[in-house]
């Protein structure tokens, strides 16, 4: 999961840089939907970094509000998942004793 997040954030950062580069050269651009989609699928930190390092899309409210909001929501979801897993592990350690169950051995007669 962490490797996925690292890769998608690097991709989002690079895409914002490429789009800014193409904007300067008046070339075909990466769509706003694609840039926001990269943020939604986990690249919000890379998208936010790309926005401010490349000074790209910083005047568009869809990006200045949307990308940080997506990042906050993703961080909250990540924290909830971590808390849930920790609680599940605590419940498992309480509910399942470390003592193995003894099954009586029976003789099979033919």
C-alpha positions as CSV (number, residue, x, y, z in Angstrom):
1,X,0.0,0.0,0.0
2,X,2.8,2.4,0.9
3,X,4.6,1.7,-2.4
4,X,1.4,2.3,-4.3
5,X,1.0,5.7,-2.6
6,X,4.6,6.7,-3.2
7,X,4.3,5.8,-6.9
8,X,0.9,7.5,-7.5
9,X,2.2,10.7,-5.7
10,X,5.3,10.8,-7.8
11,X,3.2,10.3,-11.0
12,X,0.8,13.1,-9.9
13,X,3.7,15.5,-9.1
14,X,5.3,14.8,-12.5
15,X,1.9,15.2,-14.3
16,X,1.4,18.7,-12.8
17,X,4.9,19.6,-13.9
18,X,4.3,18.3,-17.5
19,X,1.0,20.2,-17.7
20,X,2.7,23.4,-16.6
21,X,5.5,22.9,-19.1
22,X,3.0,22.2,-21.9
23,X,1.0,25.3,-20.9
24,X,4.0,27.5,-21.4
25,X,4.5,26.1,-24.9
26,X,0.9,26.2,-25.8
27,X,0.7,22.5,-26.5
28,X,-1.9,19.9,-25.9
29,X,-2.6,19.7,-22.2
30,X,-3.5,17.2,-19.5
31,X,-7.2,17.6,-18.7
32,X,-8.2,19.0,-15.3
33,X,-10.3,15.8,-14.8
34,X,-7.2,13.7,-15.1
35,X,-5.2,15.9,-12.7
36,X,-8.0,15.7,-10.1
37,X,-8.4,12.0,-10.7
38,X,-4.8,11.4,-9.8
39,X,-5.4,13.2,-6.5
40,X,-8.5,11.2,-5.8
41,X,-6.8,7.8,-6.4
42,X,-4.2,8.6,-3.8
43,X,-1.9,11.2,-5.3
44,X,-3.2,14.2,-3.4
45,X,0.0,15.0,-1.6
46,X,2.0,14.8,-4.9
47,X,-0.7,16.9,-6.6
48,X,-0.6,19.5,-3.9
49,X,3.2,19.6,-4.0
50,X,3.1,19.9,-7.8
51,X,0.6,22.7,-7.6
52,X,2.8,24.9,-5.4
53,X,6.2,23.9,-6.7
54,X,5.3,24.5,-10.3
55,X,2.8,27.3,-9.5
56,X,0.2,25.5,-11.5
57,X,-3.6,25.6,-11.1
58,X,-3.2,27.7,-8.0
59,X,-5.8,30.3,-9.2
60,X,-8.5,27.7,-9.8
61,X,-10.8,27.1,-6.8
62,X,-11.5,23.6,-8.0
63,X,-7.8,22.8,-7.3
64,X,-7.0,25.2,-4.4
65,X,-9.9,23.9,-2.4
66,X,-10.4,20.4,-4.0
67,X,-6.9,19.0,-3.7
68,X,-6.3,19.9,-0.1
69,X,-9.8,18.7,0.8
70,X,-9.1,15.4,-0.9
71,X,-5.8,15.1,1.0
72,X,-7.5,15.8,4.4
73,X,-10.2,13.2,3.6
74,X,-7.6,10.6,2.6
75,X,-5.5,11.2,5.8
76,X,-8.7,10.8,7.9
77,X,-9.5,7.5,6.1
78,X,-5.9,6.3,6.6
79,X,-6.1,7.1,10.3
80,X,-9.4,5.4,10.7
81,X,-8.1,2.3,9.0
82,X,-5.0,2.2,11.3
83,X,-7.3,2.6,14.4
84,X,-9.6,-0.1,13.2
85,X,-6.8,-2.5,12.6
86,X,-5.2,-1.8,16.0
87,X,-8.6,-2.3,17.7
88,X,-9.1,-5.5,15.8
89,X,-5.7,-6.8,16.9
90,X,-6.5,-5.9,20.5
91,X,-9.8,-7.8,20.3
92,X,-8.1,-10.8,18.7
93,X,-5.5,-11.0,21.4
94,X,-8.1,-10.9,24.1
95,X,-10.6,-13.2,22.5
96,X,-8.2,-15.9,21.3
97,X,-6.1,-17.3,24.1
98,X,-2.6,-18.6,23.3
99,X,-3.5,-22.0,24.8
100,X,-4.1,-24.6,22.1
101,X,-7.3,-26.6,22.3
102,X,-6.9,-30.3,23.1
103,X,-8.9,-32.7,21.0
104,X,-9.3,-36.1,22.5
105,X,-7.8,-38.9,20.4
106,X,-10.2,-41.7,19.7
107,X,-9.5,-45.1,18.3
108,X,-11.0,-46.1,15.1
109,X,-12.2,-49.6,15.1
110,X,-12.9,-51.5,11.9
